[in-house]
Amino acid sequence: MSRAVRAAEGIWWMRTLIANVAFVRSTERWVLVDAGIGGYSGAIAATAGELFGDERRPEAIILTHGHFDHVGSLKRLVERWDVPVYAHTLELPYLTGRSSYPPPDPLVGGGVMAWSSKLYPRGPIDLGVRAQALPEDHTVPGLAGWRWVHTPGHSPGHVSLVRESDAAVIAGDAVTTTRQESFMAVVTQRQELHGPPAYFTTDWFAAARSVRALAALDPSVLVTGHGIPMSRPRLHTALLRLADRFEADEMPAHGRYLGSPALSDDRGTVWLPPDPFPRAMARLAVPVALGTVALLAMRRRRPLQRRRALVARGV
């Protein structure tokens, strides 16, 4: 039985532990969008076989961006299918071994997923000549009737895919339909619209513009990299609210990339703002240390108090 779930006509999605992939058909052709967590290449290929037939490999793999949870199974799938991989030109340095992504910011978003983000891989991977730039005319290779839209902020070359006929949108991590920073939200997949995963977002002002660009498309259905797809009429209201209140509800109060975004170009990451994490940990260490000292002092006093009580009773 297929592991994929139908999101709309010609669009299926499948969860790989914490991130989604999408299978998209156009006429007799199909493409895979994103490649999920590592270790899922067999499951992705098997699901594609059930949907399209074992002999029909995709025309291409399209990446919304190259973070670890979207390219984890990519190399094995490319070896299996022998197909090109397309991404925005600003993502290519992270797919061809030239640059790592900026470090995540565990101070934003709250929750276990955010605090654990220092442990997440940030690349690069090296696909060599298989990694190619998306066409400058915004068409999507292998998908007639679709176009790509640049939606940066979460990563410099992040893109979303739009089907012209019905405004179906595959948004990657430009928006999410679960609170990805929270472990419990990730486990339960509670459906609620949010901005990009905060800990990997390196340009918050660009992220806000991207959310508003998606809202202007008025999608009929929204397939995201994290969470369950959302559709009209609920989607319409939720996306307008997200766009209107992004700064108030989604932007963190503090964080490494809030005031000064990381800077990237076709070479990859070229400048990073100072990291506040060590200073924050130092500030946290002071009350922890004082509390530890106080606790040890209390433990030392208790035996002395007991001995005095025994002496007073003549024991």
C-alpha positions as CSV (number, residue, x, y, z in Angstrom):
1,M,0.0,0.0,0.0
2,S,1.3,3.5,-0.9
3,R,2.8,5.5,2.0
4,A,1.9,8.7,0.1
5,V,-1.3,10.7,0.8
6,R,-3.1,12.6,-1.9
7,A,-3.0,16.4,-1.3
8,A,-4.6,17.5,-4.6
9,E,-5.1,16.2,-8.1
10,G,-1.6,15.0,-9.3
11,I,0.1,15.9,-5.9
12,W,1.0,13.4,-3.2
13,W,3.0,13.9,-0.1
14,M,4.9,11.6,2.2
15,R,6.5,12.1,5.6
16,T,10.1,11.1,6.3
17,L,10.4,11.2,10.1
18,I,10.3,15.0,10.4
19,A,10.2,16.3,6.9
20,N,7.9,15.8,3.9
21,V,8.6,15.0,0.2
22,A,6.1,15.5,-2.6
23,F,5.4,13.5,-5.7
24,V,4.0,15.6,-8.5
25,R,2.6,14.4,-11.8
26,S,2.1,16.6,-15.0
27,T,0.6,14.8,-18.0
28,E,2.7,11.6,-18.3
29,R,5.7,12.9,-16.4
30,W,6.4,13.3,-12.7
31,V,9.0,14.8,-10.4
32,L,10.1,14.4,-6.8
33,V,10.2,17.6,-4.7
34,D,12.8,17.4,-1.9
35,A,14.4,14.2,-0.6
36,G,13.6,14.1,3.1
37,I,15.7,12.6,5.9
38,G,18.5,10.1,5.3
39,G,17.6,6.4,5.3
40,Y,14.3,6.9,3.3
41,S,15.5,6.4,-0.3
42,G,14.1,2.9,-0.4
43,A,10.7,4.0,0.9
44,I,10.6,7.0,-1.4
45,A,11.4,4.8,-4.4
46,A,8.9,2.2,-3.5
47,T,6.2,4.7,-3.1
48,A,7.0,6.3,-6.4
49,G,6.8,2.8,-8.0
50,E,3.3,2.3,-6.5
51,L,2.2,5.7,-7.8
52,F,3.7,5.8,-11.2
53,G,5.1,2.3,-12.0
54,D,8.5,0.8,-11.2
55,E,9.9,1.6,-14.7
56,R,9.0,5.3,-14.6
57,R,11.7,7.2,-13.0
58,P,11.2,11.0,-12.4
59,E,12.1,13.6,-14.9
60,A,14.1,15.4,-12.2
61,I,14.3,16.0,-8.5
62,I,13.4,19.6,-7.5
63,L,14.7,21.0,-4.3
64,T,12.9,23.8,-2.4
65,H,16.3,24.2,-0.6
66,G,19.2,22.1,0.6
67,H,18.9,21.7,4.4
68,F,19.8,18.3,5.8
69,D,16.2,17.2,6.3
70,H,15.4,17.9,2.6
71,V,18.4,16.2,1.0
72,G,19.1,13.3,3.4
73,S,18.1,10.6,0.9
74,L,19.1,12.6,-2.2
75,K,22.4,10.9,-3.1
76,R,21.0,7.4,-3.0
77,L,17.9,8.5,-5.1
78,V,20.1,10.2,-7.7
79,E,22.3,7.0,-7.9
80,R,19.1,4.9,-8.3
81,W,17.4,7.0,-10.9
82,D,20.3,8.8,-12.6
83,V,18.4,12.1,-12.9
84,P,19.4,15.8,-12.6
85,V,18.7,17.8,-9.4
86,Y,17.4,21.4,-9.8
87,A,17.6,24.2,-7.2
88,H,17.9,27.9,-7.2
89,T,21.4,29.2,-8.1
90,L,21.9,30.5,-4.6
91,E,21.4,27.0,-3.2
92,L,24.0,25.4,-5.5
93,P,27.1,26.2,-3.2
94,Y,25.5,23.9,-0.6
95,L,24.8,21.1,-3.0
96,T,28.2,21.1,-4.8
97,G,30.6,21.0,-1.8
98,R,31.5,24.7,-1.8
99,S,29.9,26.0,1.4
100,S,28.1,25.1,4.6
101,Y,24.9,26.7,5.6
102,P,25.0,29.3,8.4
103,P,24.9,27.8,11.9
104,P,21.5,27.3,13.4
105,D,20.2,29.6,16.2
106,P,19.0,27.5,19.1
107,L,18.0,30.6,21.0
108,V,14.9,31.2,18.8
109,G,11.6,29.4,18.7
110,G,11.9,27.5,22.0
111,G,11.2,23.8,22.3
112,V,13.4,20.7,22.1
113,M,13.8,20.8,18.3
114,A,15.2,24.3,18.5
115,W,17.6,23.6,21.4
116,S,18.9,20.5,19.6
117,S,19.6,22.4,16.4
118,K,23.3,22.9,17.1
119,L,23.6,19.1,16.5
120,Y,21.9,19.2,13.1
121,P,24.1,18.8,10.0
122,R,24.5,21.9,7.8
123,G,26.3,20.5,4.9
124,P,27.5,20.8,2.3
125,I,26.8,17.8,0.2
126,D,28.4,17.4,-3.2
127,L,26.3,16.3,-6.2
128,G,28.8,17.6,-8.7
129,V,27.4,18.3,-12.2
130,R,24.1,16.7,-11.3
131,A,23.1,19.8,-9.4
132,Q,21.8,22.4,-11.9
133,A,20.2,25.8,-11.6
134,L,16.5,26.2,-12.1
135,P,15.6,27.9,-15.4
136,E,15.7,31.6,-15.3
137,D,12.3,31.8,-17.0
138,H,10.8,30.3,-13.8
139,T,9.5,27.1,-15.5
140,V,9.9,23.8,-13.6
141,P,11.8,21.0,-15.4
142,G,9.4,18.1,-15.9
143,L,6.3,19.9,-14.8
144,A,4.3,21.7,-17.5
145,G,2.0,24.3,-16.1
146,W,4.1,24.9,-13.0
147,R,6.5,27.8,-12.1
148,W,8.9,28.4,-9.3
149,V,8.9,31.5,-7.0
150,H,11.9,32.7,-5.0
151,T,10.9,32.6,-1.4
152,P,14.1,33.3,0.6
153,G,14.6,33.8,4.3
154,H,14.8,30.3,5.6
155,S,17.7,29.8,3.1
156,P,19.1,32.2,0.5
157,G,17.8,30.2,-2.5
158,H,14.6,28.8,-1.1
159,V,11.9,28.4,-3.7
160,S,8.2,27.5,-3.7
161,L,6.4,25.8,-6.6
162,V,3.0,27.0,-8.0
163,R,0.6,25.3,-10.4
164,E,-0.9,27.9,-12.6
165,S,-4.3,26.2,-13.2
166,D,-5.4,26.1,-9.6
167,A,-2.8,27.9,-7.4
168,A,-1.7,24.7,-5.7
169,V,1.5,25.5,-3.9
170,I,4.4,23.4,-2.6
171,A,6.1,25.8,-0.2
172,G,9.0,23.8,1.3
173,D,9.9,25.6,4.6
174,A,8.8,29.1,3.6
175,V,5.8,28.3,5.8
176,T,4.9,25.2,7.9
177,T,1.7,23.7,9.0
178,T,3.0,22.6,12.4
179,R,5.2,24.3,15.0
180,Q,8.4,22.7,14.0
181,E,10.4,24.0,17.0
182,S,8.3,21.9,19.4
183,F,8.9,18.2,19.8
184,M,5.4,17.5,20.8
185,A,4.0,19.4,17.8
186,V,6.2,17.4,15.5
187,V,5.1,14.1,17.1
188,T,1.4,14.9,17.1
189,Q,1.4,16.9,13.8
190,R,-1.1,19.3,15.1
191,Q,-2.2,21.4,12.1
192,E,-1.6,25.1,12.5
193,L,0.1,27.6,10.1
194,H,3.4,29.1,11.1
195,G,6.4,30.7,9.5
196,P,9.6,28.8,8.6
197,P,11.4,26.7,11.3
198,A,13.0,29.4,13.3
199,Y,16.3,27.8,14.2
200,F,17.5,27.6,10.6
201,T,16.0,30.9,9.4
202,T,18.9,33.3,8.7
203,D,17.0,36.3,7.2
204,W,13.8,37.2,9.0
205,F,12.9,40.2,6.9
206,A,13.2,38.1,3.7
207,A,11.1,35.4,5.4
208,A,8.4,37.9,6.1
209,R,8.3,39.1,2.5
210,S,8.2,35.5,1.3
211,V,5.2,34.7,3.5
212,R,3.4,37.7,2.0
213,A,4.3,36.6,-1.5
214,L,2.7,33.3,-0.8
215,A,-0.4,34.9,0.7
216,A,-0.8,37.0,-2.5
217,L,-1.0,33.8,-4.5
218,D,-4.1,32.7,-2.5
219,P,-3.2,29.0,-2.7
220,S,-6.0,26.4,-3.1
221,V,-3.9,23.9,-1.3
222,L,-0.5,24.3,0.6
223,V,1.9,21.4,0.8
224,T,4.8,22.2,3.2
225,G,8.0,20.6,4.2
226,H,6.7,20.1,7.8
227,G,3.2,19.3,8.8
228,I,0.0,18.2,7.1
229,P,-1.2,20.0,3.9
230,M,-3.8,22.7,4.4
231,S,-6.5,23.8,1.9
232,R,-9.2,26.4,1.4
233,P,-11.2,27.8,3.1
234,R,-9.2,27.5,6.3
235,L,-5.9,28.1,4.4
236,H,-7.1,31.4,3.0
237,T,-7.8,32.8,6.5
238,A,-4.8,31.4,8.2
239,L,-2.3,32.6,5.5
240,L,-3.7,36.1,5.5
241,R,-3.4,36.2,9.3
242,L,0.1,34.8,9.2
243,A,1.1,37.5,6.6
244,D,-0.5,40.3,8.6
245,R,0.9,39.3,12.0
246,F,4.3,37.8,11.0
247,E,6.4,40.3,12.8
248,A,4.3,40.1,16.0
249,D,3.7,36.3,16.1
250,E,6.6,34.6,14.3
251,M,9.6,36.9,14.6
252,P,11.7,36.1,17.7
253,A,12.3,38.8,20.3
254,H,16.0,38.1,20.0
255,G,18.4,35.9,18.0
256,R,21.5,35.8,16.0
257,Y,19.9,36.7,12.7
258,L,17.2,39.0,13.8
259,G,18.9,42.3,13.4
260,S,21.6,41.3,10.9
261,P,20.9,38.4,8.5
262,A,23.6,36.1,7.3
263,L,24.9,37.1,3.9
264,S,25.3,34.7,1.0
265,D,26.0,34.8,-2.7
266,D,26.9,32.3,-5.5
267,R,29.9,31.3,-3.4
268,G,27.7,30.4,-0.4
269,T,27.9,31.9,3.1
270,V,30.1,35.0,3.1
271,W,29.3,36.7,6.4
272,L,27.8,35.8,9.7
273,P,26.6,38.1,12.6
274,P,28.2,37.5,16.0
275,D,26.9,34.4,17.8
276,P,25.1,35.3,21.1
277,F,24.9,31.7,22.2
278,P,28.1,31.6,24.3
279,R,27.2,34.8,26.1
280,A,23.6,33.6,26.7
281,M,25.0,30.3,28.1
282,A,27.4,32.3,30.4
283,R,24.5,34.3,31.7
284,L,22.6,31.2,32.4
285,A,25.6,29.5,34.1
286,V,25.7,32.2,36.8
287,P,22.3,31.5,38.4
288,V,22.8,27.8,37.9
289,A,26.1,27.9,39.7
290,L,24.7,30.0,42.5
291,G,21.8,27.6,42.9
292,T,24.2,24.7,43.0
293,V,26.3,26.3,45.7
294,A,23.2,27.1,47.8
295,L,21.9,23.6,47.5
296,L,25.2,22.1,48.6
297,A,25.3,24.5,51.5
298,M,21.9,23.4,52.6
299,R,22.9,19.8,52.4
300,R,25.9,20.5,54.6
301,R,23.9,22.4,57.2
302,R,21.3,19.6,57.6
303,P,23.7,17.0,59.1
304,L,25.1,19.7,61.5
305,Q,21.6,20.6,62.6
306,R,20.7,17.0,63.2
307,R,23.9,16.5,65.3
308,R,23.1,19.6,67.4
309,A,19.6,18.3,68.0
310,L,20.9,15.0,69.2
311,V,23.3,16.7,71.5
312,A,20.6,18.8,72.9
313,R,18.5,15.7,73.7
314,G,21.5,14.1,75.4
315,V,21.8,11.3,72.8
